[in-house]
Every structure is written in C-alpha cells, then in structure tokens.
Amino acid sequence: MVEWNNTEAKVISAVLEDKQIHVLLQANVETLLRTHNDIWNFIRLYSENNQCLPPSDLVREKFRDFEPVPGIGSTKHHLEELQTEYLNDSLKDILRNAAGEVQGGNGVNALEQLITKTSELKKNTAAIRDIDAHRS
C-alpha cells in the first residue's frame, strides 16, 4: 500500500481527480518522479490515446499497490510540493557528496561537482523559483 503522505501518490491522485494533466505535462513531471513514473507513464499514454484520463479504478487495477488519495485537491498544489521536495532532496545529495569529497582531500573535485550539479539543478527547478516568488 502507498503511504498517505507520499507526495508522488498525491500528485497522481490529484491529476486523476481534477483532470489537470496539462499542469504535469508542462512541468515535465517525469524528471521529478522517483517511485511513480510507471503510473504517470500509463496515465500520460492513456490520455494521449483516448483524449481523456483513465478512471482511477483502471489505474488501481493496473497498479495494485497504488491507492488514490481521496479528496486530494488540486494537481498544481501537489506539483509545487513535489518540486520543492525534489529541490531539497537534490540539494542534500549534492552537499553530502561535496562534503565527502572535501573530507577525502578532494576540494577541487568537490568544487567542480558543486558547480556542475547546482547548475543542472538550477535549470531543472526554474519553475520552483517562479512559484516561490509568487508566495512571498
């Protein structure tokens, strides 16, 4: 069973409920998903082939371990949470790796990796900064 607090499950549940698939398509959500990409790909392909989203019962039937979260709210809201979670997790990984390099005496390599990885992250999360700017 999927955890109720799993952000990816919430995003998938929300899109099945409010049908706002364009929000996820525009955000390239597949780059943010770690555990629910198979479900997202099924929904995306079903939508492309049928011009509508699959019923949640069909998704549950195809993915037995997925249980949609009822009364979940908007896709956009949960996408923003997923983007923020992705940014924070990615930053932690980058910093952890850099700290390991520095402790191992590889400061130059740590710096190069920090620059490269944070640059990639900045490109991948530009939409998050736009969202956060509107909240302030």
Backbone as a chain_set.jsonl record, in Angstrom:
{"seq": "MVEWNNTEAKVISAVLEDKQIHVLLQANVETLLRTHNDIWNFIRLYSENNQCLPPSDLVREKFRDFEPVPGIGSTKHHLEELQTEYLNDSLKDILRNAAGEVQGGNGVNALEQLITKTSELKKNTAAIRDIDAHRS", "coords": {"N": [[0.822, -1.195, 0.0], [0.405, 2.251, -0.686], [1.897, 5.005, 0.976], [0.047, 7.482, 2.776], [1.142, 9.981, 2.973], [2.848, 10.246, 0.86], [4.258, 12.223, -1.496], [4.4, 11.906, -4.276], [2.339, 10.056, -4.769], [0.221, 11.656, -4.059], [0.291, 13.646, -6.063], [-0.304, 12.106, -8.356], [-2.838, 11.122, -7.618], [-4.238, 13.532, -7.434], [-4.225, 14.481, -10.104], [-5.751, 12.532, -11.329], [-8.144, 13.091, -10.153], [-8.756, 15.907, -10.583], [-8.237, 16.205, -13.247], [-6.303, 17.801, -14.488], [-4.114, 17.423, -16.403], [-2.416, 18.799, -18.099], [-0.953, 20.509, -16.484], [0.972, 18.859, -15.302], [2.249, 17.88, -17.577], [3.409, 20.204, -18.666], [5.249, 20.743, -16.69], [7.128, 18.795, -16.951], [6.963, 16.432, -15.333], [7.956, 13.853, -15.107], [10.674, 14.008, -14.646], [10.823, 14.548, -11.991], [9.696, 12.488, -10.616], [10.261, 9.6, -8.67], [9.339, 7.176, -7.722], [6.829, 6.704, -8.83], [6.797, 6.753, -11.604], [6.056, 4.8, -13.494], [3.281, 4.65, -13.199], [2.577, 7.268, -13.86], [3.446, 7.33, -16.567], [1.673, 5.481, -17.69], [-0.782, 6.847, -17.311], [-0.297, 9.171, -18.829], [0.124, 8.106, -21.462], [-2.328, 6.784, -21.854], [-4.024, 8.981, -21.811], [-3.079, 10.386, -24.073], [-3.79, 8.56, -26.087], [-6.554, 8.284, -25.803], [-7.748, 10.739, -25.4], [-8.646, 11.478, -22.916], [-8.409, 11.18, -19.332], [-7.497, 8.139, -17.588], [-9.941, 6.202, -15.737], [-9.845, 6.199, -12.157], [-10.241, 3.669, -11.046], [-9.336, 1.931, -13.046], [-6.615, 2.54, -13.066], [-5.955, 1.713, -10.473], [-6.497, -1.005, -10.78], [-4.55, -1.756, -12.643], [-2.186, -1.073, -11.335], [-1.663, -2.48, -8.604], [-0.56, -1.845, -6.108], [-1.056, 0.796, -5.79], [-2.994, 3.216, -4.274], [-5.355, 5.555, -4.726], [-5.477, 8.804, -3.226], [-8.19, 10.011, -1.527], [-10.246, 12.974, -2.046], [-8.248, 14.944, -2.584], [-7.482, 17.448, -3.658], [-6.0, 20.128, -5.648], [-4.024, 19.503, -8.596], [-1.942, 21.268, -9.244], [-1.191, 22.34, -6.74], [-0.113, 20.071, -5.406], [1.905, 19.391, -7.18], [3.622, 21.565, -6.842], [4.458, 21.052, -4.216], [5.824, 18.641, -4.661], [7.874, 19.518, -6.375], [9.306, 21.244, -4.668], [10.116, 19.427, -2.7], [11.731, 17.769, -4.28], [13.762, 19.594, -5.015], [14.885, 20.19, -2.475], [15.726, 17.591, -1.608], [17.537, 16.945, -3.657], [19.471, 18.975, -3.343], [20.444, 18.292, -0.787], [21.665, 15.825, -1.404], [23.679, 16.676, -3.221], [25.223, 18.365, -1.566], [25.998, 16.552, 0.427], [27.592, 14.764, -1.045], [29.61, 16.532, -1.888], [30.696, 17.259, 0.592], [31.801, 14.822, 1.359], [33.792, 14.539, -0.578], [35.442, 16.739, 0.074], [36.234, 16.018, 2.679], [37.744, 13.851, 1.976], [39.935, 15.055, 0.95], [39.704, 16.103, -1.577], [39.159, 18.779, -2.584], [39.121, 20.405, -4.924], [37.827, 18.802, -6.816], [35.391, 18.542, -5.472], [34.443, 21.18, -5.569], [34.171, 21.542, -8.364], [32.188, 19.622, -8.9], [30.12, 20.633, -7.311], [29.561, 23.048, -8.64], [28.79, 22.12, -11.211], [26.622, 20.322, -10.631], [24.838, 21.964, -9.147], [24.263, 23.851, -11.046], [22.911, 22.321, -12.979], [20.722, 21.592, -11.418], [19.607, 24.084, -10.957], [18.691, 24.757, -13.517], [16.778, 22.725, -13.855], [14.927, 23.353, -11.925], [13.814, 25.856, -12.292], [11.139, 26.606, -12.505], [10.234, 26.237, -9.931], [11.367, 28.321, -8.461], [9.977, 30.422, -9.618], [7.414, 29.863, -8.7], [7.79, 30.04, -5.904], [8.442, 32.751, -5.736], [6.019, 33.976, -6.18], [4.701, 33.395, -3.867], [5.812, 34.92, -1.873]], "CA": [[0.0, 0.0, 0.0], [1.119, 3.515, -0.763], [1.74, 5.848, 2.163], [-0.833, 8.628, 2.566], [1.892, 11.233, 2.895], [3.758, 10.198, -0.271], [3.969, 13.361, -2.37], [4.153, 11.425, -5.639], [0.988, 9.476, -4.79], [-0.721, 12.782, -4.002], [0.266, 14.266, -7.388], [-1.032, 11.196, -9.245], [-4.24, 11.132, -7.173], [-4.823, 14.836, -7.769], [-4.474, 14.591, -11.544], [-6.878, 11.643, -11.641], [-9.357, 13.714, -9.629], [-9.124, 17.2, -11.202], [-8.021, 16.06, -14.705], [-5.435, 18.888, -14.962], [-2.891, 16.751, -16.849], [-1.534, 19.783, -18.737], [-0.066, 21.062, -15.443], [2.086, 17.919, -15.15], [2.971, 17.814, -18.848], [4.21, 21.425, -18.778], [6.295, 20.728, -15.666], [8.0, 17.626, -17.155], [6.912, 15.786, -14.016], [8.725, 12.598, -15.077], [12.017, 14.26, -14.106], [10.699, 14.697, -10.543], [9.161, 11.257, -10.03], [11.235, 8.549, -8.383], [8.676, 5.901, -7.434], [5.538, 6.565, -9.512], [6.935, 7.042, -13.033], [5.302, 3.824, -14.277], [1.871, 5.047, -13.152], [2.476, 8.505, -14.644], [3.555, 6.988, -17.995], [0.404, 4.86, -18.081], [-1.795, 7.916, -17.386], [0.05, 10.041, -19.965], [-0.143, 7.389, -22.714], [-3.775, 6.582, -21.926], [-4.582, 10.285, -22.151], [-2.735, 10.666, -25.478], [-4.503, 7.643, -26.971], [-8.001, 8.317, -25.611], [-8.17, 12.125, -25.194], [-9.185, 11.657, -21.568], [-7.618, 10.458, -18.341], [-8.102, 6.86, -17.209], [-10.633, 6.214, -14.451], [-8.943, 5.775, -11.086], [-10.386, 2.218, -10.863], [-8.454, 1.271, -14.012], [-5.247, 2.738, -12.575], [-5.827, 0.808, -9.322], [-6.48, -2.381, -11.3], [-3.269, -1.968, -13.324], [-1.117, -0.905, -10.342], [-2.318, -2.983, -7.384], [-0.001, -1.228, -4.9], [-1.409, 2.215, -5.773], [-4.317, 3.544, -3.745], [-5.54, 7.007, -4.821], [-5.823, 9.53, -2.007], [-9.467, 10.683, -1.787], [-10.405, 14.379, -1.67], [-6.846, 15.377, -2.528], [-7.255, 18.845, -4.027], [-5.524, 20.458, -6.993], [-2.765, 18.976, -9.117], [-0.926, 22.319, -9.155], [-0.737, 22.411, -5.35], [0.736, 18.917, -5.087], [3.095, 19.506, -8.019], [4.512, 22.52, -6.168], [5.061, 20.338, -3.083], [6.772, 17.675, -5.214], [9.024, 20.277, -6.877], [10.07, 21.716, -3.51], [10.723, 18.23, -2.111], [12.795, 17.36, -5.206], [14.844, 20.572, -4.87], [15.534, 19.988, -1.172], [16.414, 16.294, -1.615], [18.68, 17.033, -4.582], [20.489, 19.809, -2.697], [21.054, 17.493, 0.279], [22.566, 14.855, -2.046], [24.825, 17.407, -3.765], [26.052, 18.818, -0.445], [26.56, 15.359, 1.075], [28.682, 14.289, -1.91], [30.691, 17.515, -1.83], [31.325, 17.141, 1.913], [32.616, 13.608, 1.308], [34.977, 14.846, -1.398], [36.293, 17.646, 0.855], [36.832, 15.217, 3.756], [38.729, 12.968, 1.353], [41.041, 15.861, 0.449], [39.492, 16.421, -2.996], [38.432, 20.047, -2.619], [38.946, 20.89, -6.305], [36.775, 17.971, -7.396], [34.155, 18.908, -4.781], [34.004, 22.46, -6.114], [33.708, 21.327, -9.743], [30.912, 18.912, -8.84], [29.127, 21.571, -6.783], [29.198, 23.991, -9.706], [28.068, 21.385, -12.248], [25.35, 19.776, -10.143], [23.904, 23.03, -8.782], [23.857, 24.469, -12.306], [21.873, 21.442, -13.533], [19.556, 21.698, -10.545], [19.017, 25.403, -11.193], [17.93, 24.659, -14.767], [15.634, 21.826, -13.671], [13.98, 23.846, -10.923], [13.485, 27.261, -12.545], [9.708, 26.801, -12.236], [10.035, 26.293, -8.485], [11.68, 29.68, -8.018], [8.86, 31.253, -10.049], [6.309, 29.581, -7.784], [8.132, 30.607, -4.605], [8.416, 34.22, -5.842], [4.628, 34.409, -6.08], [4.252, 33.176, -2.481], [6.401, 35.936, -0.975]], "C": [[0.865, 1.258, 0.0], [0.864, 4.321, 0.508], [0.88, 7.061, 1.822], [-0.047, 9.917, 2.377], [2.891, 11.247, 1.737], [3.368, 11.277, -1.28], [3.678, 12.918, -3.8], [2.759, 10.819, -5.772], [-0.067, 10.576, -4.779], [-0.836, 13.463, -5.365], [-0.555, 13.409, -8.354], [-2.521, 11.186, -8.894], [-4.94, 12.416, -7.591], [-5.139, 14.935, -9.254], [-5.617, 13.671, -11.972], [-8.195, 12.283, -11.211], [-9.73, 14.994, -10.388], [-8.848, 17.27, -12.701], [-7.11, 17.133, -15.314], [-4.079, 18.337, -15.435], [-1.909, 17.736, -17.486], [-0.54, 20.386, -17.745], [1.173, 20.173, -15.296], [2.906, 17.809, -16.427], [3.901, 19.02, -19.009], [5.4, 21.413, -17.822], [7.311, 19.599, -15.88], [8.114, 16.812, -15.87], [7.727, 14.5, -13.959], [10.142, 12.792, -14.548], [12.002, 14.354, -12.574], [10.288, 13.399, -9.852], [10.252, 10.214, -9.841], [10.569, 7.189, -8.234], [7.404, 5.669, -8.246], [5.606, 6.854, -11.017], [6.133, 6.076, -13.895], [3.818, 4.195, -14.324], [1.662, 6.306, -13.992], [2.532, 8.196, -16.14], [2.28, 6.34, -18.508], [-0.677, 5.926, -18.267], [-1.549, 8.795, -18.611], [-0.295, 9.369, -21.294], [-1.638, 7.137, -22.914], [-4.446, 7.869, -22.391], [-4.32, 10.64, -23.618], [-3.577, 9.828, -26.431], [-6.022, 7.778, -26.915], [-8.581, 9.715, -25.406], [-8.925, 12.327, -23.883], [-8.301, 10.861, -20.608], [-8.291, 9.133, -17.999], [-8.887, 6.997, -15.908], [-9.7, 5.682, -13.364], [-9.065, 4.28, -10.806], [-9.483, 1.447, -11.813], [-6.993, 1.387, -13.567], [-4.988, 1.815, -11.384], [-5.716, -0.646, -9.761], [-5.116, -2.71, -11.909], [-2.091, -1.926, -12.344], [-1.708, -1.221, -8.962], [-1.814, -2.305, -6.114], [-0.331, 0.262, -4.796], [-2.837, 2.387, -5.276], [-4.489, 5.055, -3.812], [-5.976, 7.615, -3.487], [-7.119, 10.288, -2.284], [-9.457, 12.15, -1.345], [-9.098, 15.136, -1.599], [-6.635, 16.855, -2.846], [-6.567, 18.972, -5.375], [-4.16, 19.855, -7.334], [-1.651, 20.003, -8.943], [-0.34, 22.412, -7.744], [0.247, 21.281, -5.042], [1.991, 18.874, -5.956], [4.097, 20.449, -7.368], [5.204, 21.863, -4.978], [6.123, 19.354, -3.562], [8.033, 18.383, -5.709], [9.911, 20.753, -5.73], [10.806, 20.558, -2.844], [11.913, 17.754, -2.959], [14.005, 18.286, -5.068], [15.608, 20.329, -3.566], [16.32, 18.684, -1.123], [17.659, 16.334, -2.494], [19.812, 17.855, -3.976], [21.207, 19.05, -1.584], [22.053, 16.494, -0.303], [23.837, 15.528, -2.562], [25.775, 17.819, -2.642], [26.72, 17.651, 0.28], [27.758, 14.832, 0.27], [29.883, 15.237, -1.858], [31.434, 17.423, -0.497], [32.24, 15.915, 1.957], [33.903, 13.831, 0.534], [35.962, 15.72, -0.609], [36.986, 16.871, 1.975], [37.905, 14.283, 3.216], [39.902, 13.735, 0.755], [40.908, 16.253, -1.014], [38.659, 17.692, -3.156], [38.157, 20.556, -4.02], [37.81, 20.12, -6.979], [35.42, 18.306, -6.781], [33.588, 20.198, -5.355], [33.456, 22.3, -7.533], [32.348, 20.634, -9.76], [29.8, 19.807, -8.302], [28.628, 22.515, -7.875], [28.345, 23.293, -10.762], [26.684, 20.962, -11.791], [24.353, 20.876, -9.769], [23.424, 23.781, -10.023], [22.738, 23.651, -12.963], [20.587, 21.575, -12.732], [18.837, 23.028, -10.766], [18.176, 25.396, -12.465], [16.655, 23.848, -14.575], [14.573, 22.374, -12.737], [13.628, 25.315, -11.11], [12.027, 27.55, -12.211], [9.444, 26.923, -10.744], [10.295, 27.704, -7.967], [10.557, 30.633, -8.426], [7.683, 31.1, -9.102], [6.578, 30.242, -6.433], [8.078, 32.13, -4.621], [6.989, 34.742, -5.689], [4.082, 34.268, -4.663], [4.705, 34.29, -1.564], [5.565, 37.191, -0.907]], "O": [[1.927, 1.298, 0.621], [-0.243, 4.319, 1.046], [0.967, 7.603, 0.721], [-0.508, 10.839, 1.704], [3.702, 12.168, 1.641], [2.276, 11.241, -1.846], [2.811, 13.486, -4.463], [2.077, 11.041, -6.771], [-1.117, 10.447, -5.409], [-1.936, 13.822, -5.783], [-1.4, 13.927, -9.083], [-3.367, 11.236, -9.787], [-6.085, 12.395, -8.044], [-6.207, 15.42, -9.628], [-6.37, 14.007, -12.886], [-9.235, 12.05, -11.825], [-10.881, 15.158, -10.794], [-9.177, 18.26, -13.354], [-7.14, 17.351, -16.526], [-3.029, 18.737, -14.93], [-0.698, 17.528, -17.418], [0.581, 20.734, -18.117], [2.291, 20.675, -15.181], [4.127, 17.661, -16.369], [5.045, 18.872, -19.437], [6.44, 22.006, -18.113], [8.247, 19.452, -15.094], [9.211, 16.539, -15.384], [8.15, 14.091, -12.878], [10.751, 11.843, -14.053], [13.05, 14.25, -11.935], [10.504, 13.231, -8.651], [11.063, 9.974, -10.736], [11.159, 6.165, -8.577], [6.944, 4.531, -8.339], [4.587, 7.165, -11.634], [5.583, 6.478, -14.921], [3.176, 4.069, -15.367], [0.692, 6.403, -14.744], [1.743, 8.747, -16.908], [1.85, 6.612, -19.629], [-1.402, 5.912, -19.262], [-2.482, 9.123, -19.343], [-0.929, 9.98, -22.155], [-2.148, 7.266, -24.028], [-5.324, 7.849, -23.254], [-5.208, 11.129, -24.317], [-4.027, 10.323, -27.465], [-6.708, 7.424, -27.874], [-9.794, 9.856, -25.252], [-9.743, 13.239, -23.762], [-7.545, 9.984, -21.023], [-9.511, 9.01, -18.105], [-8.537, 7.821, -15.062], [-8.864, 4.817, -13.625], [-8.091, 3.666, -10.369], [-8.922, 0.419, -11.435], [-6.228, 0.429, -13.684], [-3.923, 1.204, -11.293], [-4.946, -1.422, -9.194], [-4.591, -3.806, -11.715], [-1.115, -2.658, -12.51], [-2.187, -0.333, -8.257], [-2.557, -2.199, -5.139], [0.062, 0.919, -3.832], [-3.768, 1.776, -5.8], [-3.85, 5.779, -3.048], [-6.739, 7.015, -2.731], [-7.153, 11.127, -3.184], [-8.76, 12.522, -0.402], [-8.865, 15.89, -0.655], [-5.686, 17.456, -2.341], [-6.555, 18.023, -6.159], [-3.28, 19.721, -6.483], [-0.541, 19.653, -8.541], [0.872, 22.548, -7.581], [1.317, 21.518, -4.481], [3.028, 18.374, -5.52], [5.294, 20.161, -7.345], [6.393, 22.085, -4.748], [7.189, 19.237, -2.956], [9.141, 17.898, -5.485], [11.136, 20.671, -5.818], [11.972, 20.686, -2.47], [12.96, 17.385, -2.426], [15.142, 17.818, -5.01], [16.838, 20.27, -3.564], [17.457, 18.666, -0.651], [18.71, 15.816, -2.116], [20.98, 17.479, -4.08], [22.427, 19.145, -1.447], [23.151, 16.328, 0.227], [24.94, 15.016, -2.367], [26.988, 17.644, -2.754], [27.873, 17.754, 0.697], [28.799, 14.499, 0.835], [31.029, 14.794, -1.791], [32.662, 17.5, -0.464], [33.329, 15.971, 2.529], [34.971, 13.37, 0.937], [37.167, 15.471, -0.622], [38.184, 17.043, 2.2], [38.865, 13.962, 3.916], [40.772, 13.138, 0.121], [41.88, 16.688, -1.631], [37.597, 17.681, -3.778], [37.078, 21.085, -4.285], [36.945, 20.709, -7.627], [34.412, 18.351, -7.486], [32.386, 20.296, -5.6], [32.408, 22.853, -7.866], [31.463, 21.005, -10.532], [28.667, 19.748, -8.78], [27.427, 22.747, -8.012], [27.301, 23.808, -11.162], [25.691, 21.21, -12.476], [23.159, 20.746, -10.039], [22.303, 24.289, -10.047], [21.749, 24.206, -13.441], [19.497, 21.661, -13.298], [17.607, 23.085, -10.761], [17.081, 25.958, -12.494], [15.589, 24.223, -15.061], [13.434, 21.908, -12.755], [13.18, 25.958, -10.161], [11.71, 28.62, -11.692], [8.529, 27.636, -10.333], [9.543, 28.22, -7.14], [10.216, 31.547, -7.675], [7.032, 32.081, -8.743], [5.71, 30.919, -5.882], [7.706, 32.742, -3.619], [6.773, 35.82, -5.135], [3.117, 34.938, -4.296], [4.039, 34.576, -0.568], [5.923, 38.133, -0.2]]}, "num_chains": 1, "name": "protein.A"}
